[in-house]
Amino acid sequence: MEQQIQTQKYFGSEAERWDAQAKKLEYNTIMDRNNTVLDSLRRHGGVTNFLDVGCGTGQLTIQIADLGIAAVGIDFASEMIDICHKIELPLTQPRTSTAPQSLISNLRLTHLI
């Protein structure tokens, strides 16, 4: 349990830096991971649901949802999800619980422990 708490604190404290790194135009591992997953989805086709465990600030989850796939992103660092909530996307459904989440078209981001 102590290791989980330490890991959660780390990712919580790194959320802003993580988001900035994910948006860089130069090569980075986050973008490479996202592109690999997107390429795989396009090659295999037929995907209707996608679960992004450890979604961070949600860039991949949003990209998957943009393809028309029902995408769910979960992360145990609420700071990561908070950053994703700041992204200006049209809300098509209201919040359905007190848990930090947003339903954006076919996209759902949730903080889970």
Sequence and secondary structure as in RCSB ss.txt:
>XXXX:A:sequence
MEQQIQTQKYFGSEAERWDAQAKKLEYNTIMDRNNTVLDSLRRHGGVTNFLDVGCGTGQLTIQIADLGIAAVGID
FASEMIDICHKIELPLTQPRTSTAPQSLISNLRLTHLI
>XXXX:A:secstr
 HHHHHHHHHHHHTHHHHHHHHT SS  HHHHHHHHHHHHHHHH    EEEEET TTSHHHHHHHHTT EEEEEE
S HHHHHHHHTS     S   SSSSEEEETTEEEEE  
